[in-house]
Amino acid sequence: MEVLRITGGTSLRGEVAVTGAKNSVLKLMAASLLAPGVTTIANVPDILDVEIMAELLRRLGCDVSHEVALSTIAITVPDRPDHRADYDLVRRMRASICVLGPLLTRTGAADVALPGGDNIGSRGLDMHIDGLRRMGAEVTSDHGYLVAHAGGRLQGARVWLDFPSVGATETLLMAAVLADGETVIDNAAREPEIVDICTMLRTMGANVEGIGTSTLTVIGVEGLRPVQHATVPDRIVAGTWAVAAVMTHGDVTIRHAKAEHLSLALEKLTLAGADVECLPDGFRVAMSGRPRAVDIVTLPYPGFPTDLQPQFIALNSIAEGAALVTENLFEARFRFVQELARLGADVRTDGHHALVRGVPVLSSAPVEATDIRAGAGLALAGLVAEGETTVYGVGHIDRGYAGFVPALRSLGADVRRDEV
């Protein structure tokens, strides 16, 4: 087992570059299944989830070449890929479900194991299934697998999502691009990662309108072509470094990031007392003195991102005053506050609310990450805790942050990775 050992008390200073978005690249890899031939994706983060998705694609009959040094991945898709996504891989990463739409619309069948991933609450597949059924698919559950069949091409349909689910939007979007006729997805997700996949699909020859809005209109085409595409920068990683700068009274420039994708989060940091400067290729965050507590309410984009909620709870735990954090997306996201309390944080939860009262200083302790963003939040807390904090479950962090420890060390943090 590997752990992070973090000695707090250092202000982070310098520059850090952001790679491609985890929440986009995995879906772009799945989208490559829609076109036979070689699709090349650039700006690929060197994270564990990319390797899991690469192995999943290999088992579906693709040839995958990952050039880590060049941050590129080339996927050679056969004329007819296999249609079964096995449990041993899907259980490790919930994003594996995103192969459901491409496989069904390309091959007429898909057997995908019910997914695993982060333990942050229920994330049902009802909207995926209902939408595909509206498009003419038969979808059943059999021995832990979603089994989907289409007699011929899927049919265009109008689908209303009860909630702007990113996963359901992606599944239905990728299924619709090769369907017969027009598909309209109402109340669609609008995240930058959705825009990214729409942009790639358009380059492949798909007919997609309404990109960036809550209504996507897709007119199916007969076939798509392989392409080259660069992944959108990871706004959650960029936001994590921004919060780290504020918590440690630092001065950090985040390169290769898009400030417009983090408008609300950066506004919250400004309210906390930080100086935020937008740059042509990113932004700079500087902080002097103790931050002020800020209330946050997580909502679908363009609202406050749930994936930055743990980092902001960590910030509020050492801020001046008290803040109310409301989590509207994942009911189990607050589990990590039990670990944060081991560092001396004063957090009380009630349903989907958390009241955080800032304390002057945290104290080191062993803690365990339960998901990707919880791991990041605990690591940030360790940066400002007295003594050495040990973070277990570092594998979770590896799933979402490329070069997490080297990046922290380049900014001056006292952190190392040990085996225990």
N, C-alpha and C positions, 0 to 999 in steps of 0.2 A: 504494500500500500504506500502511496505517495501522499505527502502533506506539504502545505505551505507553512513556513515559519516566518512570521512578520514581526519585526521590531518597530514599534511606533515612534513617532516624534519627529519625522523628517518631512519638510515641506517639499512637495513635488514641483520640479522646475525643469523646463526644457520643451522639447517637441516630441510628439508621437504621431505616427501615421496610422490611419484606419484602413482596414482591408474591406473586401466585399462583404455584404450582409449575409449572415447565416440564414436569416429568415427569407432570403431571396434565392441564394445560390442552389439550395436543395431543390426548390421548385423549378428552377431553370434546368437543372439536371434531369428532372422528371419530364419536363416539356420536350427534351431532346428525343424522347420516345415517339413523338408525333411525326417525325420525318426520318426515313431511312437515309443513311449516309453519315458523314462526320460533322458533328456540331462541336464547336470549340467555345469554351466559356473562359473569359479572362477575369482578373481581379478576384480569384478564388481564395478564400481564407484557408489557412492550414489548420483545420480543426477536425476533431474526431468525427463529427457528424458527416462531413464530406466523405471521409473514408467509408463510413457505413453505407451511405447512399451509393458510392461507387461500387461497393461489393454487391449491393442489391441489384444494380443495373447489370453487373456482370452475370449474375445468376439469371437474369432475364434474357441473356444472350448477347449483350453488348460487350464491346471491347472498350475498356476505359484506361486512358493514360493520363496520370496526374503528374504534371511537372511542377513540383513544389517550389523550386527556385524561381520559376517564371510566373507563379501564381495562375497557371492555366490548367485546364482539364479538357481533354479531347475524348468525345464519346462517339464510337462507331456503332450505329444502330442497324440491326439486320432488317431485311424486308418484312419479316414476321417475328417479332420478339415473343418470348414465352410470356405467360400471363399469370404466373403464380409468385407472389411475394411472401417468402417464408417467415414464420414466426420468429426464428432465432435472430433475425435482423430487425424486423419491424418492431419487436418488443423494446429494442434499445433506442428507438427514435420515432417519435410520433409523426414527424414529417414524412415518413415512409408512405402514409396514406395518400400522398399526393400523386402516386403512380396510378391510382384507381381510375381517374378520368382518362388519362392518355391511353392506358392499356385497353380500356373498354371501347373507346372510340376508334382505336387502331385495329384491334384484333377481334372485337365483338365479345370479349370475355375478360374477366379479371377476378382472380382469387387472391385477396389481400388479407393477411392476418390482422386481427384487431390490434391497434397500435398501443405501444407503451409510451415511454418518454418521461418528462418531468412530472413529479408528484405534486401538482399544484391545483388539483381539483378535477371535477368531471368536465370533459370536453366531448360531448356526444356527437355522433355522426348522423343524427336524424336529418339535418338539412342537406347533407351530401346525398343520402339515400332518397329522400323525397324528391329532390331535384332530378336525380337520374331516372327515377320512376316516371316523372312527368315527361322525360325525354324518350320514354319507351323501353327502358331497361327493366329487367327482372332482377331484383336484388333480395337475397336471402342471407341468413346467418347460419353457418354450418360448422360445428366443431371449432369455434373460435376464429373462423374466417368469414369475411364478407365475400359472398359469391355473386357476381354480377354477370348477366348475359344480355346481349342485344341481338335480336333477329334481324340481321342486316344493319344498316346505318341507324344511328340514333336520330331522333326526330326533334327539330327545333321546337321550343316551348317557351312559355312565359313562366318564370319562377320568381316567387317573392320569398326572400329570406326573412325569417322572424327577427333575426339579429344579423348585423353586418359581419358575419363570420369570415375571417381571412381564409381558413381552410376550405369552407364550403364554396366560397367565391372562386378559389383556384380550381377546385375539382370540376365545378360546372363550366367554368370558362374553358378549361382544356378539353373537356368532353364536347363542348359546343362547336369548337373550331372546325371539326370534321363531320359534324352532324348535317342532316338534310334540312335546309330551311333556316329560319331566323329564330334565335334564342335571345330572350331578354331577361337579364338578371336584375331584379329590382332590390333596393336596399343592399347593394353590393358593398363590400369593403373597399376603402379608398387608400389604404396604406401605400407608401412609396414602393414597397415590395410588390404590390399588385400592379402598380404602374409599370414596374420593371418587367414583370412577366408579360404584360400586355404589349410592351414595346418589342420584346423578343418575338412574340407570336406574330406581330405585324410584319416584322422583318422576315419571318419564315413564310409569309404569304397569307396569313390569316386576315379575315375581315372583322375587325373589332372597332367599335365606336363607343364614345362616352368614357374614354380612359380618364381616370382621376375623378370621376363623378360616381354617384350612388346608383346609376343605371347604366349597365353595360349591354350593348347590343352586338350580337355576334351572328354573322351570316356564314353558314358553313361552306367550306370549299372542298374540292375533290382530293386535294393533297397539299402537303407542305414541303418545304425544302430545308435542308440543314443550313445553319448560319454560324457566324462568329458574333459573340455578344459579350459585353463587359458588365459584370455585376454592379449594382448600385452600392454605394458605400454604406457601411453598417452604422445606422444612427444610434443603436443601443450601445454599441461599444464606444462610439464618440461621446454619448451622454454619460457613460460610466467614467471616462477620463475627466470630463468636465466636473462631475460631482467630486471626484477625487481631488481635483485642484482646489475646490472650495473647502472641503473638509480639512485639508492639510495646510490651509493658508498659503497655497502655492501659486504658481504662474505657469500655465501649461498651454501650449499652442497645439491644436489638434488639426492635422493636415489630412487632405483627401476626404474631407467630410462636407456634408451639406447642411449648413445652419438652418435653412428653411424647413428641413425635415424635423427639426427639434425646436421649433418656435416657442411652444408653450413651456417645455422643460427649461430652455435658456431664460425665458422670462421669469420663471420661478427662481432660478439662480440669481438673477438680477435683484429680485425682491429679497433674497437672502443676504444681499449686500455685495455680490460679486460684480466685477467689471467684465462685461462680455463684449468682445470686439469681433465683428464679422470680417472675414478675409476672403480673397478671391477663391482660395482652395481649402477653406475651413473656417476656424474661429479660434480665438484666444480667450481663456478664462483666467482671471487673476483675483485673488482674495487676500485681504489683510484684516486681521481681527476675527472675532468669533462670528459665525453666520447667524442670521435670524431664522427662527422656525417658519416653515411655509406649509400651508394646507395644500393637499393635492387630492384630486378625484380622478381615478383612472376611467378612461372611456375609449371607444374605438377612435382611430385616427379621423380627424386631426386633434382629438382630445389627448389627454396625458397618457403616455404609453404604460401599460401594466408592467412591461419588462424593465422599466426604470423605477418602479415602486420600491423594491427592496433597497436600492441605492439611496433613494430619498429618505426612507425611514432611517437608514444609517446616518445620513446627514442631520436629520432632525434630532437624532439621539444625542448629539453633542452641540446642538444649536441653542441660542438664547430664546427662552420662552417655550410654548407648547404648540403642537400642531395636530390637526385631525387629518388622518389619511383614510380615504374611502376607496375600497377596492370593489369595482363593479363587474369585473370579468371573471376572475378565478377565486373561488371561495376558500381554497386552501393556501393561497399565496402568503398568508400571515404565519404559516407554520415556522418560518425561520426566525420570528421574533423571540421564540423561546431560546434559541441559540444566542441571539443578540443580547438577551437579558443576562446571559452568563458573563458578558463583558461589562455588565453594570448599567445597561440601558434601562430606562424607565418607560416601558410600553405596555399599555393595557388594551386588549382587543375585546370587541363586542360585535359579533356578527361580521359584517363587512366593513366595520370601522375600527380604526386603531388610533388611540390617543397617545402621542409621543411627547413626553416632557424631557427637554434637554438637560443633560448633566454636564458639569464642567469638563470631566475627563472620564474616559473608559479605562478599564483595567484588563490586562491580558488574561486569557483563559483558552483552553482547548475548545473548539467549536466544530460543528459538522455541517457542511453544505448539503441541502436536500434537493436543490435544482440549480440550474445555471446561474440565474440572477441572484438567488440567495447566496450562492458562493461568492459572487462579485461583491454583494453588499457586506458580507462578513469580512472579506479581504479589505475593503475600504475602512471598515470599523477597526480592523487590526492596525491600519496605518496611523490611527490616532489614539490607540490604547497604550497605556504605560506597560512596558515590559514586552515579552515575546508571546504573540498569539499564534497558536497552531490551528490551521484550518484543515480538517479532514474532508474527504469527499472531493478532492481536487479534480477528479475525473469529470465531474459536472462542469467545472469551469472550462476544462479542455474542450467541451462540446460547443462552446460559444465564443471563446476568446483565443485568438491565435497569438502565440508568443506572449502570454499574459505576464509571466515573471520577467522575461527580458525587457518588456516595455516598462514595467514598474521600475526595474533597476536602472534603466536609461534615464528615468526621471529623478533618480536619487533615492528611491525607496530601499530600505534595508529588508530584503526578502530573499529567501532561498527555497529551493524545492528539495525535500529529503525523502528517503525511503525509510519506512518503519515496519 
